[in-house]
Amino acid sequence: MQQTLPVPAWNAFSFVFGPLAAFGAIGVLILVLKWAFGRRTSVVAAPPRVGRAEEYGLLVPVASPTNYIEGELLRRRLEDAGIRANLAQTADGPRVLVWPQDVDKARAVCSKSQ
């Protein structure tokens, strides 16, 4: 003969348990969604901010070309001479920037080109 286990009888608090469980689950979902879609720092890079020529860290401006095309030509000339150079569109116009140890060589190359 198979023995059956008795089913516990529902007591007076059973009608409260269902809604409390539902509200608890909804509360947990609200917290998870607020965390997932909340405003935090983005993993997407912010658009670059244009600054003055002195605001580019260790890079030193060595030339002030009149337009971006002349600046790119000058930057390539410096690269061909073995000098690491960068062309940045600053608030004062385009500037060719180099590292501090290359300033003298870069100014010499720039003066030869003019």
N, C-alpha and C positions, 0 to 999 in steps of 0.2 A: 504494500500500500504506500502510495506517495504522500508525503507529508507536505502541506502547504504552510507558508509563513503567513502570519496574520498581517493584514494591511493596517498601518496605523490610522486611526480615525482622525479626520480633520478637526482641529480645535477651533476656538473662537477667533484666533489671530490669523487663520489661513486666508481670509479675504483681504488682509493687509499685505501679505507677503508678495503676491503677484504684482500689484502696482508699485511697491517699493523696489522690487527687482527691476521692473521696466524703467522707472525713473533713475535708478542707479546706473543702468546700462546707458541710458541717454546722457546722463551726466558725464560718464567716462568718455563717450563719443564726443561730446562737446569739448571737453578738455583736450582730447587728442587732436581734434580738428583746429582748435584755437592755436595749439602748438605748431601744427603742420603748416597752417596758412597765415600765421602771425607775421608781423613785420620784424624782420631781423636783418642782419647784414646779408647782402646778396652774394652768391658765389660768382655772379657775373660781374666782370670788371666795369667800373664806372667809366664814362667817357673821359678822355684826357682833358685836363684843364690847361688853358694857355696861360703861361706866366711870363714874367720878365726874364731876361737872359741870365740874371744872377740866381734864379730860382731852380736851376737844373743840377743841384748837388755839386759834385766834384768837377763836373764838366766846365771848361773855361771857354768863353767865346773868343774866337780868333779872327773871324771875318763877318762882315755885315753886307751880304750881297743885296742887290736892289730887288731881285725877285727870286722865286723858288727855283727856277730853272738854272740861273747862274749859281745859286747855292749848291744845287745837286752836282753841277759840273765841277765846282771847287771841291766838294766832298769827295768825288771820285778821284780827282787829282791827288788829294791827300791820301786816299786809300791806296792808290798806285805807288805812292812814295813810302808805303808801309806804316802810315800813321792812322790809328783808329779815329775816325771822325763821325760826327753825327750832325744831321741837319734838323733844326727844330724851328717850327713856326712860333715865335714868341710874340708877346704883346707889342714889341718894338719892331716887328718884322722878322724875316728869316735870319737865322744866325747859324754859323758853322761852329760846332763845339768840339773840343778835343780834351783828352785827359791832361792833368797838370804836367806830367813828365814829358809830354809831347808838344808843349806850347811853343818852345823856341824853334823846333824843327818845322812845325806847322806854319808859323809866321814867316819863316824863310821860304817855304814852298809857296805860300800865298803871295809874298812880295815878288817872287820870280814870275808868277803867272800874270801879274798886272803890268 
